[in-house]
Amino acid sequence: MQTPSGRSPEGVFVTSRLRVWNYYARQPHLPPICLRLRALNRTLRYRRFMRLEQPHRTERFGAVRIHELQRVIELDSGAQRGADQGGSHSQLVPPDAMRVVEEELVVVIPCMNETRRVIEGVLSGIPHDCLIILVSNSARQPVDRYEIEVQSLEQFCRSAERPAMAIHQRDPGLAAAIKAAGMPELIDDEGLVRTGKGEAMLIGMAMAAMTGRRYLGYVDADNYVPGAVNEYCKAYAAGLHLASADSPYSMVRISWHSKPKLRDGRLFFSRRGRSSEVTNMFLNRLVAEYSGFGTEVIATGNAGEHALSLELGMQMRLAGGFAVEPFEYVELFEQFGGVLPVVSAHALPHSVPVLQIETRNPHFHDNKGEDHVKGMRMQALNVLYHSPVALPAVREAILEFMVSEGALVPGQEPPRERIYPPVGSLAFDTFLDALTSEATSFRQVGRELAKVDRHPFG
């Protein structure tokens, strides 16, 4: 048999593999050499490694190991077929390992009144094997924005041939399901789930727990760059793969490379967020008070984009509103820091690695104003101030800062944020029964995804 170039493929190195493959693809029966070429083509197509900076410093707080910030060096470091594993300067994460994590990863998108085009961009950035859960708190009057979001989700899933789930945060049926399952703290005076980002994340975790998957990641719905969303998810997969080698309790937190803003008619790529700078400073102060050495290891106190193993997430309490992300650090210190009495005895033998990854894509999102930034900052300091692991020096420094910012008057204490029980305390059989029968906004797109017998953490 002759190829289009006139050569026999047997034993010949084919330089134009694509042309030869296209020729044989039209043939009814493929010779063995072409079957091998097809398998090689499929293997090389996906064998693209991700290269991360090697972290050299780790801070310990009891069992919690906080790795210093590590940069993404290469999003695609090529098909590494040799023995190179990155050496002392970098870590190579193989694509097959990342795909294993992605197949076990649920990505929750908390959403509130974002435009359809922005949501579609976020959806398109999430890797195909990840399961999407949309938790919306968008307005339903005078225009039902949630229905528009669900239509976009359904259309995307039909085109991409993938499943998803969606729920509206203020659905009375969801509130009934949460209350019946044993978490009345989440319900407000109107009988509905409280408004807030932390509350949306808790709902997303509860739904993720019933899919049988092992990992959970969060991506904000206001991200204007699909490529950034994709990089976040790839960083989740790489980080969780690396962290899970040490412990089933793991967390990956994203620090974006820059947040562009318009200044004097041109883009300025800011390296730090106005809220994160303050939150990180006080979290590092807390760690330093115990170690006796100053540190700047925590760079992701307000990380909206982060992922964790569900085995860890199901044991953690969550804070309401925008206190949710910084409180995750506080909760890790309280549960696994060895300072307070042990709450979960079976968790202490394991270390709890926290990886922090600086991504390459700029973080473009909607500017919600100065009041939003101040609110995030103060809610973070509220949970830190009232934590039993915060030493007097840390509390005094927080008070001084809040008074100087005009958030408190001298002698006044910060308000307490709402702290909810761990999601693992829910009665999932009751929750799912009530959710499917009473929550009219609950959607499972593509196929049935939530089942109680898939919940492995009870």
C-alpha positions in Angstrom: 0.0 0.0 0.0 1.3 3.5 -0.9 0.8 6.7 1.0 -0.1 10.0 -0.7 3.6 10.8 -0.9 4.3 7.5 -2.6 6.1 5.9 0.3 5.2 2.8 2.2 4.5 3.6 5.9 6.0 0.3 7.2 9.3 1.1 8.9 9.5 4.7 7.4 9.6 7.8 9.5 6.8 9.9 8.2 7.5 13.7 8.4 4.1 14.8 7.4 2.1 12.7 9.9 -1.0 14.8 9.6 -1.2 14.3 5.8 -0.7 10.5 6.1 -3.2 10.3 8.9 -5.8 12.2 6.9 -5.3 9.8 4.1 -5.7 6.7 6.2 -8.7 8.1 8.1 -10.7 7.8 4.9 -9.8 4.1 4.5 -12.2 1.4 5.8 -9.4 -0.6 7.5 -6.3 0.9 9.1 -2.9 -1.0 9.0 -1.2 -1.5 12.4 1.3 1.4 11.9 -1.6 3.8 11.5 -3.3 2.6 14.6 -0.1 3.2 16.5 0.2 6.7 15.0 -3.4 7.5 16.1 -2.7 6.4 19.6 0.5 8.4 19.7 -1.4 11.5 18.4 -4.0 11.2 21.1 -1.3 10.8 23.8 0.8 13.7 22.7 -2.3 16.0 22.2 -2.9 15.9 26.0 0.5 15.4 27.4 1.2 19.1 28.1 2.8 19.7 31.5 2.2 22.7 33.7 5.3 24.2 35.3 5.1 25.8 38.7 7.8 27.5 40.8 9.2 25.3 43.5 8.3 26.7 46.9 11.2 26.7 49.3 9.6 28.0 52.5 6.7 26.8 54.6 5.2 28.2 57.7 3.7 25.8 60.2 0.8 26.5 62.5 0.2 23.2 64.2 -0.8 20.8 61.5 -1.4 23.6 59.0 1.4 24.0 56.5 1.2 27.2 54.5 3.5 27.1 51.4 4.9 30.4 50.2 3.5 31.8 47.0 4.6 29.9 43.9 4.3 31.4 40.4 3.0 29.7 37.3 6.2 29.6 35.2 4.7 27.9 32.1 1.0 27.2 31.5 2.2 24.7 28.9 5.7 23.4 29.3 5.5 21.0 26.4 5.4 17.2 26.1 7.9 16.2 28.7 8.8 12.6 27.8 12.1 12.4 29.6 13.0 12.2 33.3 12.8 16.0 33.8 10.5 16.7 36.8 11.4 20.3 37.2 14.5 20.1 39.3 15.2 22.4 42.3 13.6 25.5 40.7 10.3 24.2 39.4 7.7 21.5 39.7 6.2 19.8 36.6 2.6 18.6 36.9 1.8 15.9 34.3 -1.4 16.4 32.3 -2.8 12.9 33.2 -2.6 13.8 36.9 -4.4 17.1 36.3 -7.1 15.4 34.3 -7.7 12.9 37.2 -8.3 15.9 39.5 -10.5 17.7 37.0 -12.7 14.6 36.7 -13.2 14.8 40.5 -13.6 18.6 40.6 -16.8 20.5 41.1 -16.6 24.2 40.3 -19.1 26.4 42.1 -19.9 29.8 40.6 -21.6 32.2 43.0 -23.5 34.7 40.8 -25.4 37.9 41.4 -26.8 40.0 38.6 -23.9 39.5 36.1 -24.5 40.0 32.4 -25.2 37.0 30.2 -22.0 37.4 28.1 -19.8 37.5 31.2 -21.4 34.3 32.6 -21.0 32.6 29.2 -17.3 33.5 29.2 -16.8 32.1 32.7 -18.5 28.9 31.7 -16.4 28.5 28.6 -13.2 28.8 30.7 -14.0 25.8 33.0 -12.3 22.6 31.8 -14.7 20.1 30.3 -14.3 17.4 32.9 -15.2 19.7 35.8 -18.8 19.7 37.0 -20.4 23.2 37.1 -22.7 24.3 39.9 -24.3 27.8 39.5 -25.6 29.3 42.8 -27.4 32.5 41.9 -28.7 35.3 44.0 -29.8 37.4 41.0 -32.9 39.5 40.9 -36.1 37.8 39.9 -38.2 40.9 39.5 -39.1 42.8 37.3 -37.0 40.6 35.0 -36.2 37.1 36.1 -32.4 37.2 35.7 -32.0 33.7 37.2 -34.1 32.2 34.3 -31.8 34.0 31.8 -28.8 32.6 33.6 -30.2 29.1 33.5 -31.0 29.4 29.8 -27.4 30.4 29.2 -26.2 27.5 31.3 -28.5 25.0 29.5 -27.5 26.3 26.0 -23.8 26.1 26.9 -24.2 22.5 28.3 -26.0 21.4 25.1 -23.3 22.8 22.9 -20.5 21.5 25.1 -22.2 18.2 25.8 -21.6 18.4 29.5 -23.8 18.4 32.7 -24.4 21.1 35.3 -26.5 22.1 38.3 -28.1 25.3 39.3 -30.1 26.7 42.2 -31.4 30.1 43.3 -30.2 31.1 46.8 -33.5 32.7 47.8 -35.7 29.8 46.7 -38.2 29.0 49.5 -37.8 25.3 48.7 -34.1 25.5 49.2 -34.6 27.2 52.6 -37.1 24.4 53.6 -34.5 21.8 52.6 -31.7 23.4 54.5 -33.8 23.8 57.6 -35.1 20.2 57.5 -31.6 18.9 57.0 -30.5 20.5 60.3 -29.0 24.0 59.6 -31.7 26.6 60.7 -28.9 29.1 61.3 -28.8 29.7 57.6 -32.4 30.9 57.5 -33.3 34.6 57.9 -36.4 36.2 59.4 -38.2 35.9 56.0 -37.8 32.2 56.1 -35.2 32.2 53.2 -31.5 31.5 53.0 -29.6 34.5 54.0 -28.1 36.8 51.3 -24.3 36.6 51.2 -21.4 35.1 49.3 -20.5 32.8 52.2 -24.0 31.5 52.2 -23.9 30.8 48.5 -20.6 29.0 48.9 -22.1 26.8 51.6 -25.0 25.9 49.4 -22.6 25.1 46.6 -20.6 22.8 48.9 -23.7 21.0 50.1 -24.7 20.3 46.5 -21.2 19.3 45.5 -21.1 16.7 48.3 -23.9 14.8 46.7 -22.2 14.3 43.4 -19.6 11.8 44.7 -16.7 14.0 43.5 -13.7 14.6 45.8 -12.7 18.2 45.2 -14.4 21.6 45.2 -13.3 24.9 43.6 -14.9 28.4 43.5 -14.8 30.8 40.7 -16.4 34.3 40.8 -19.0 35.0 38.1 -17.7 38.5 37.4 -14.5 37.5 35.7 -14.2 39.1 32.2 -11.4 36.8 30.9 -12.3 33.2 30.2 -8.5 32.4 29.9 -8.1 33.5 33.5 -10.9 31.2 34.6 -9.3 28.3 32.8 -5.9 29.0 34.4 -7.5 29.1 37.8 -9.0 25.7 37.3 -5.7 24.3 35.9 -3.9 25.7 39.0 -6.5 24.0 41.2 -5.9 20.7 39.5 -2.1 21.1 39.7 -2.1 22.2 43.3 -4.5 19.6 44.5 -2.5 16.9 42.8 0.7 18.1 44.6 -1.0 18.6 48.0 -3.0 15.3 48.0 0.3 13.4 47.9 0.8 14.5 51.5 -2.7 14.6 53.0 -6.4 14.1 52.1 -7.0 17.5 53.6 -5.7 20.1 51.2 -6.4 23.6 49.9 -5.2 25.7 47.0 -5.6 29.5 47.0 -5.1 31.7 44.0 -3.2 35.0 44.0 -3.9 36.8 40.7 -0.9 38.3 38.9 -2.4 41.7 38.5 -5.7 43.5 38.6 -5.9 46.1 35.8 -7.5 49.5 36.4 -8.0 52.6 34.3 -5.8 55.5 35.4 -5.5 58.7 33.4 -6.8 57.0 30.3 -4.5 54.0 30.4 -4.4 50.6 32.1 -2.5 50.3 35.3 -1.7 46.7 36.4 -2.0 46.8 40.2 -0.2 44.0 42.0 -2.2 44.0 45.2 -5.8 44.4 46.1 -6.8 47.1 48.5 -8.7 44.6 50.8 -6.2 41.7 50.5 -3.2 43.9 51.6 -4.9 44.6 55.0 -6.2 41.0 55.5 -2.9 39.4 54.7 -1.1 41.8 57.0 -3.2 40.8 60.1 -3.2 37.1 59.3 0.6 37.2 59.0 0.7 39.1 62.3 -1.3 36.3 64.0 1.1 33.6 62.7 4.1 35.7 63.8 2.8 36.2 67.3 2.9 32.4 67.8 6.2 31.7 66.0 8.1 34.8 67.3 9.3 35.6 63.8 7.9 38.1 61.3 6.4 36.6 58.2 4.7 37.5 54.9 3.9 34.0 53.9 0.1 34.5 53.6 -0.7 36.2 50.3 -4.3 34.9 49.7 -6.4 36.1 52.7 -9.2 37.3 50.5 -8.8 34.7 47.7 -12.2 34.4 46.0 -10.7 31.8 43.7 -9.7 28.7 45.8 -10.2 25.0 45.9 -10.1 22.3 48.5 -10.7 18.6 49.1 -14.3 18.0 50.1 -13.0 15.7 52.9 -11.6 18.9 54.4 -14.4 21.2 53.4 -17.1 19.1 55.0 -15.4 19.5 58.4 -14.9 23.3 58.2 -17.3 25.9 59.5 -18.0 28.7 57.0 -18.5 32.4 57.7 -21.3 34.5 56.1 -20.9 37.3 53.6 -17.4 38.4 52.5 -15.8 37.1 55.7 -15.9 33.6 54.2 -12.5 33.5 52.5 -10.3 35.0 55.4 -12.3 32.9 57.9 -11.1 29.7 56.1 -7.6 30.5 57.4 -8.9 31.2 60.9 -10.9 28.0 60.9 -7.8 26.0 59.9 -5.9 27.6 62.7 -8.6 26.8 65.2 -9.2 23.2 64.1 -5.7 22.1 63.2 -3.4 24.6 64.9 -3.1 22.7 68.1 -3.9 25.8 70.2 -7.6 25.0 71.0 -9.0 21.7 72.2 -9.3 19.1 69.5 -12.7 19.2 67.7 -12.0 16.4 65.1 -9.7 13.8 66.4 -9.3 11.8 63.2 -8.0 14.9 61.4 -5.0 15.6 63.5 -2.7 12.8 62.3 -2.8 14.4 58.9 -1.0 17.6 57.9 -3.2 20.3 56.1 -1.2 21.7 53.2 -2.3 25.1 51.9 -0.8 25.9 48.5 -0.8 29.5 47.2 -0.4 29.9 43.4 0.2 33.1 41.6 -1.4 32.9 38.1 -0.4 34.7 34.9 -3.6 36.0 33.5 -4.7 39.5 34.7 -7.8 39.5 36.8 -10.4 41.7 35.0 -13.6 42.1 36.9 -16.3 44.6 37.7 -15.4 47.5 39.9 -17.9 47.5 42.8 -16.7 50.6 44.5 -14.9 51.7 47.6 -17.7 50.8 50.0 -17.5 47.2 48.8 -13.8 47.1 49.4 -14.2 48.6 52.9 -16.9 46.1 53.7 -14.8 43.1 52.7 -11.9 44.5 54.7 -13.9 45.0 57.9 -15.7 41.7 57.7 -12.3 39.9 57.5 -11.0 41.8 60.5 -14.2 41.0 62.5 -13.7 37.3 62.2 -10.0 37.5 63.0 -10.6 39.7 66.1 -13.2 37.4 67.6 -11.2 34.2 67.0 -10.0 32.5 70.2 -6.6 32.0 68.5 -6.1 35.8 68.1 -3.7 36.9 70.8 -4.1 40.2 72.6 -1.5 42.0 70.6 -3.3 41.1 67.4 -6.6 42.2 68.7 -5.2 45.5 69.9 -3.6 46.2 66.4 -7.0 45.4 64.7 -8.8 47.8 67.0 -6.3 50.6 66.4 -6.6 50.1 62.6 -10.4 50.0 62.6 -10.6 53.2 64.7 -8.1 54.9 62.4 -10.3 53.9 59.4 -13.4 55.3 61.0 -15.1 51.9 61.2 -15.2 52.0 65.0 -15.2 54.7 67.7 -12.7 54.3 70.6 -14.0 51.8 73.1 -16.2 50.0 70.6 -15.7 46.3 69.7 -16.0 44.9 66.1 -19.3 43.2 65.4 -19.4 39.4 65.2 -19.9 37.8 61.8 -22.2 34.8 61.3 -20.4 31.4 61.6 -22.2 28.4 60.3 -21.8 24.7 61.3 -19.8 22.4 58.9 -21.7 21.2 55.8 -20.9 17.7 56.9 -23.4 18.1 59.7 -26.3 18.2 57.3 -28.7 15.2 56.9 -28.1 14.8 53.2 -31.0 12.3 52.6 -33.5 14.8 54.0 -31.8 17.7 52.2 -32.0 16.0 48.8 -35.6 14.8 49.2 -36.7 18.3 50.1 -34.6 20.0 47.5 -36.0 17.9 44.6 -39.6 18.1 45.8 -39.8 21.7 46.9 -37.1 23.9 45.3 -38.6 25.0 42.0 -35.3 26.7 40.9 -33.2 23.5 41.3 -32.0 22.3 37.9 -29.9 19.3 36.9 -28.8 19.8 33.3 -27.9 16.9 31.2 -28.5 14.1 33.7 -29.2 13.4 37.3 -26.2 14.4 39.3 -27.2 14.5 42.9 -27.7 11.3 44.9 -27.4 10.6 48.6 -25.5 7.4 48.0 -22.8 9.4 46.3 -22.1 11.3 49.4 -18.9 9.7 50.8 -18.2 12.0 53.7 -20.9 11.2 56.2 
